[in-house]
């Protein structure tokens, strides 16, 4: 059987265009010469020539205004509360932005005749009470409002895809890291401590599972979803390779910074959370494979923070 050619992205709308993931997407699309309209609630630093359209996901009229011109061929919806650590004291706003805001965007896309819509979801929807390698058919069990809001956004994707015939996909992303991340994470604190020569205690055990996905692999996964000619599913995991442990993460850091003073706080492995997320569906239907090793990803991240040289061949 002859493989169908990749779908052409055409004219693209990118929400969250100033965010961590959105910035990396903008750069990749710009290198490919693709026509992109970027939008974000973040007002930016006022630099001239930014070109990002301001809009608010809690204002349906501003969402609709993004779609007022010629129909977009592809919509990459990265605009959202980006993790459970963000707006943690404003759960209602998390819901309005991630759940209702996504539904309003899907409606605006439908009304305008937009092509494929790719919505960023999160592996957070799986929760922490199941072990093993989880695929997209595992029952969701969100541990808080953030995960629940992402699950609600996925439900909107399914509703518009099945009931309104909108070409929409939801992508469950792993823990994204890499140069340019601004929201605080344990990994960021660890790498900054190592760069500064400070000791750091990791609140985990070396055997604990981790799910770190390099930002450029996340970009590749979203673009694979946007360009897949005929996906048969609506939900895909885009995550790190299965079986990644905190010990392997620390080993990668220590190879880059020999003598780093890193200790583990936990005496026993955690019994919470899955061991990984299956990306077989994304591999088989979207052609996605994470391409960045922990060593290379950590080197690139630390280089952005300080002075770690890149390993040869990177």
Secondary structure, DSSP 8 states (H G I E B T S, - for coil): ----------SEEEESTTSHHHHHHHHHHHHTT--EEEEES--TT--TT---EE--TT-HHHHHHHTSSS--SEEEE--S--STTTTTT-HHHHHIIIIIHHHHHHHHHHHHT--EEEEEEEGGGG-SS--SEE-TTS----SSHHHHHHHHHHHHHHHHHHHS---EEEEEE-EEESTT--S--HHHHHHHHHHHT--EEESS-TTSB--EEEHHHHHHHHHHHHH-S--S-SEEEE---TT-BHHHHHHHHHHHSTT--EEE--SS---SS-SEE--HHHHHHH-------HHHHHHHHHHHHS-----TT-
